[in-house]
Structures are given as C-alpha cells and as structure tokens.
Amino acid sequence: MGNDALRLNPPNSTFHLSTNGSDWLWAVFSIMAVSLLAAIGGSLMRPKGTRLFHQIAVIVLTTASIAYFSMASDLGATPITVEFRNDNNPNPTRQIWYVRYIQWFITFPLLLLECLLATGLSLSDIMTTLFMAIVLVVCGLIGALVHSTYKWGYFVFGVCALFYIWYVLLLHAPSTTFAAGGETRSGYYAAAGYLSFMLITYPICWACSEGGNVITVTSEMIWYGILDILTGPVFLAIFLWELRSVDYEAFGFNSGKYVDHGDVPTREKQRMQTEPATHQATSTGVQA
C-alpha cells in the first residue's frame, strides 16, 4: 500500500516518507482501528451511565485512526527548511506532519483526563493540567514549523509544561482523597507512572527528528508509531481493565439524564405528589 500512497500523493520535501515508512503507518492505522472497534464494543457492553472512561477511549482511538490513515497516505505534512544540514544540499527541507499534532492536541488532554478523573483533584486543577498538555503540543508544532534555532525556545516552553504535568500526576493528584478508595489509588499510581514515562519519550523523539534532523522521516514514523501504540491502545486497555471491578457510583459522576437512572422519575413523581399536601398544610397554617 505504501507504493500506491506515495505514487498518488508524491512527497515534496528533500527528507520525506519512504515506502517502508508508509507500510509501517498502515500497520499502525490497523492497530488503532481494531482497538477502536474493541473500545466501542466494550463501551456498548457497559450499563448506561457508566461509559465515561470507555467513551473517552473511543474518542482517543478515533482521532488516532484518522491521523494515521492520513500519514500512511502521505497526507497532512508540509515541507520546512531544516536547521541542521545532513548533506550538500544548500536548502534541504523535511516533511513536518502537522496532522500528528492535531491528533495529540485532542488525545493528550483526554489521556490525562482519563487518569485524573479517578483522583480527588478539583475541576480547576484538572483544567489547568489539560491546558498544559495543549501547551506542550502547540509548542512542539510551532517549534517544528520554525526553521531557525528559535525552535528550541518553543521546545523549552513545552518541556516546562511537561514538568507541570509531571508534578500533578506524580505529586499533587496522589495527595488527594480518592472517592473510589484505595483500590483505585493503587491502580492510579501504576497508570500515572506509565503515562509520565511515556510523555518524556516524545520530546526526545522530537529533538532527534523535527528538531535536530538527526534521524530520517521513516525512523521518526517508526519511533512515534511505537510511542502512540504504547500510549494509546496499550495504556487504555490496561487502564480500562483495571477499572472493570471498581464501583462506578463511587466516582460520583452523574449525567443528569433520567434515562440513565430509572429510579429518578419515580422519586420525582413522589416529590410532586407530596408537594401539594405540604403546600396546603402550609397555607392553612398561614391563614390561622
């Protein structure tokens, strides 16, 4: 499939995706798509009102599947002049895959949200952490599109945002009271540690590819593809599996829809039936 993709969508950069790289991306797309179908199936098997974590996984895997379909088709990239030259070409260019950053812009905050919803963090702390994930991705995109040494300034901004995310994941969130109890806390430590380790590998890959032009575009795709598989399908599968025996009601989530809680209409009817009597008694007391 790589030959067809590169023939129909020919690269326009000096350093570009190879046929083997496109074949690898098709394989990653297949993994993302199969994982997406599994997540949808798992979500449908859950009772209504207890699907939040599974539906977040569906959003993450849908976004990743579309992104890898685009990259495998050699779409979603733009040529940018590299800062460090590897050959005699005076102005070599490299494919910068902005579609990948669009994917991360959506998936990174949601992966953090998946973890943090299991803690006792306040909504403001969660929102700030998600914002820092957006800062990390946006700084990576801007830095990749800058051809001069100023790109490393954006790299530093992104790493500072990553430090904040680490602080919340590893220090601040574990210090809160977990609504679902100690079982969730132990699982959170494993998930947060795993996700924190995976997040540091992305800046390293960025520095070797979009930043320093040290490795080829195909090597970049292999590296990022492995990271996205481990951070996406593998992480989500482990996380959702650990939550299978946790009482969902302990999290305190409430969609506010009667269709999710069959006993709510009954309670509402009982309240409406008792209100007239109470109101009549009150009115009688006032007249007296």
C-alpha positions in Angstrom: 0.0 0.0 0.0 3.0 2.3 0.5 3.8 2.4 -3.2 0.3 3.4 -4.1 0.1 6.1 -1.4 3.4 7.7 -2.5 2.5 7.4 -6.1 -0.8 9.2 -5.7 0.5 11.7 -3.1 4.1 12.2 -4.0 6.4 13.8 -1.4 7.5 17.4 -1.9 10.5 17.5 0.6 14.1 16.6 0.5 13.7 14.3 3.5 10.4 12.5 3.1 8.5 9.4 3.9 9.6 6.2 2.2 7.6 3.2 1.0 8.6 1.2 4.0 7.6 4.0 6.3 4.2 4.2 4.7 3.7 0.5 5.1 4.5 0.8 8.8 2.0 3.6 9.2 -0.7 1.4 7.6 0.1 -1.2 10.1 -0.2 1.3 13.0 -3.5 2.5 11.5 -4.8 -1.1 11.5 -3.9 -1.4 15.2 -5.6 1.8 16.0 -8.7 0.9 14.0 -9.0 -2.6 15.6 -8.5 -1.1 19.1 -11.2 1.5 18.3 -13.7 -1.3 17.4 -12.8 -3.1 20.7 -13.3 0.1 22.7 -16.7 0.7 21.0 -17.7 -2.9 21.8 -16.6 -2.5 25.4 -18.5 0.7 25.8 -21.7 -0.8 24.5 -21.4 -3.7 27.0 -21.3 -1.3 29.9 -24.6 -0.2 31.6 -25.9 3.2 30.6 -24.4 6.0 32.7 -21.1 4.1 33.3 -19.4 4.6 30.0 -17.4 7.7 30.5 -14.0 6.2 30.6 -14.7 3.9 27.7 -16.1 6.8 25.6 -13.0 8.8 26.2 -11.0 5.9 24.9 -13.3 5.8 21.8 -12.6 9.5 21.1 -8.8 9.0 21.5 -8.7 6.0 19.2 -10.9 7.5 16.6 -8.7 10.6 16.4 -5.5 8.4 16.2 -7.0 6.2 13.5 -7.8 9.2 11.3 -4.4 10.7 11.9 -2.5 7.5 10.9 -4.7 7.0 7.9 -3.7 10.5 6.7 0.0 9.9 7.4 0.0 6.5 5.8 -1.5 8.1 2.7 1.4 10.7 2.8 -1.1 13.5 3.6 -1.0 16.1 6.3 2.6 17.2 6.0 4.3 20.4 4.9 8.0 21.0 3.8 10.1 23.0 6.2 13.7 24.0 5.7 15.8 22.1 8.3 18.2 23.9 10.7 21.0 21.3 10.6 22.1 20.1 7.1 23.0 16.4 6.6 24.2 16.6 3.0 25.5 19.0 0.4 22.0 20.4 -0.4 22.1 24.1 0.5 18.4 24.3 1.5 17.1 20.8 2.3 13.5 20.5 3.5 11.9 18.0 5.8 8.3 16.8 6.0 6.7 18.2 9.1 3.5 16.2 9.9 1.0 18.8 11.3 -1.7 16.1 11.3 0.1 14.3 14.1 0.0 17.4 16.2 -3.7 17.8 15.6 -4.1 14.2 16.9 -2.0 15.0 20.0 -3.9 18.2 20.6 -7.0 16.1 21.1 -5.6 12.9 22.6 -3.0 14.1 25.1 -5.5 16.1 27.2 -8.0 13.2 27.1 -5.5 10.7 28.2 -4.6 12.9 31.2 -8.3 13.4 31.9 -8.8 9.6 31.9 -6.2 9.4 34.7 -7.2 12.5 36.7 -10.9 11.7 36.9 -10.0 8.8 39.1 -8.5 11.2 41.7 -9.8 13.8 44.0 -8.4 16.7 42.1 -10.6 19.8 41.8 -12.0 20.8 38.5 -9.7 23.8 38.3 -6.6 21.7 38.8 -7.7 19.3 36.2 -8.4 22.0 33.7 -5.0 23.6 34.3 -3.3 20.3 33.7 -5.2 19.7 30.5 -4.2 23.2 29.3 -0.6 22.4 30.0 -0.9 19.4 27.8 -2.2 21.6 25.0 0.7 24.0 25.6 3.1 21.0 25.2 1.6 20.0 21.9 1.2 23.5 20.4 4.8 24.4 21.3 6.0 21.2 19.6 4.1 22.1 16.5 5.3 25.7 16.4 8.9 24.6 17.0 8.7 22.1 14.2 7.5 24.7 11.8 10.2 27.2 12.6 13.3 26.6 10.5 15.8 28.7 12.7 17.3 28.0 16.1 14.4 29.8 17.7 12.5 26.5 17.6 14.4 25.4 20.7 12.8 28.2 22.6 9.4 26.6 22.0 11.0 23.2 22.9 11.9 24.7 26.3 8.4 26.1 26.8 6.9 22.6 26.1 9.3 20.9 28.5 8.3 23.3 31.2 4.6 22.5 30.6 5.6 18.8 30.8 7.2 19.4 34.2 3.9 20.8 35.5 2.1 17.8 34.2 4.5 15.5 36.0 4.0 17.5 39.2 0.3 17.0 39.0 0.4 13.3 38.0 3.0 12.2 40.4 2.8 14.5 43.4 -0.4 16.7 43.6 -3.0 14.2 42.5 -1.8 11.3 44.7 -2.1 13.5 47.7 -5.8 14.0 47.3 -8.6 11.8 48.6 -9.7 9.2 46.1 -13.5 8.9 46.0 -13.4 5.2 44.9 -11.0 4.2 47.7 -7.6 2.5 47.9 -8.1 0.1 45.1 -8.3 3.0 42.6 -5.3 4.7 44.2 -3.0 1.8 43.7 -4.1 1.5 40.0 -3.7 5.2 39.6 0.0 5.1 40.7 0.7 2.5 38.0 -1.2 4.4 35.3 0.3 7.8 36.2 3.8 6.4 36.3 3.4 4.7 33.0 1.9 7.8 31.3 4.6 10.1 32.8 7.4 7.9 31.5 5.8 7.7 28.0 5.4 11.5 27.9 9.2 12.2 28.3 10.0 10.0 25.3 8.1 12.3 22.9 10.4 15.4 23.4 13.4 13.1 22.9 12.0 11.9 19.6 11.1 15.5 18.6 14.7 16.6 19.3 16.1 13.8 17.1 13.6 14.3 14.2 11.8 17.6 13.7 14.2 19.5 15.9 17.7 18.2 15.1 17.1 16.4 11.8 19.2 13.5 13.1 17.1 10.6 12.1 15.2 10.0 8.8 11.4 10.7 8.4 10.8 6.9 8.2 12.7 6.3 11.5 10.7 9.2 13.0 7.5 7.4 12.0 8.6 4.1 13.5 9.6 5.8 16.7 6.4 7.9 17.1 4.2 5.0 16.0 5.6 2.8 18.7 5.1 5.5 21.3 1.5 6.2 20.1 0.6 2.5 20.3 2.0 2.2 23.8 0.4 5.5 24.9 -2.9 4.8 23.1 -4.3 1.3 22.8 -1.9 -0.4 25.3 -2.4 2.2 28.0 -6.2 2.4 27.5 -6.6 -1.3 27.5 -4.7 -1.7 30.8 -6.4 1.3 32.4 -9.9 0.1 31.5 -9.2 -3.4 32.5 -8.1 -2.2 36.0 -11.4 -0.3 36.3 -13.6 -3.2 35.5 -14.2 -4.1 39.1 -14.5 -0.6 40.5 -17.9 0.6 41.6 -18.7 3.4 39.1 -21.0 5.1 41.5 -18.1 5.7 43.9 -16.7 8.3 41.5 -19.8 10.5 42.0 -20.4 11.0 38.2 -24.0 11.9 37.2 -25.1 12.6 33.7 -28.2 14.4 35.0 -30.4 12.4 32.5 -33.4 10.4 33.7 -32.8 7.8 31.0 -29.6 6.8 32.8 -31.2 6.3 36.2 -34.5 4.5 36.0 -35.4 5.3 39.7 -35.2 9.1 39.3 -38.6 9.6 37.6 -40.2 7.6 40.4 -38.6 9.8 43.0 -39.7 12.9 41.1 -43.3 11.7 40.9 -43.3 11.1 44.7 -41.9 14.6 45.3 -44.6 16.1 43.1 -47.3 14.1 44.9 -46.2 15.2 48.3 -45.7 18.9 47.4 -49.5 19.8 47.1 -50.2 18.4 50.5 -47.3 20.2 52.1 -48.2 23.4 50.3 -51.9 23.1 51.5 -50.8 22.5 55.1 -48.5 25.5 55.0 -51.2 27.7 53.5 -53.7 26.6 56.3 -51.1 27.5 58.9 -50.7 31.0 57.5 -54.4 31.6 57.4 -54.7 30.6 61.0 
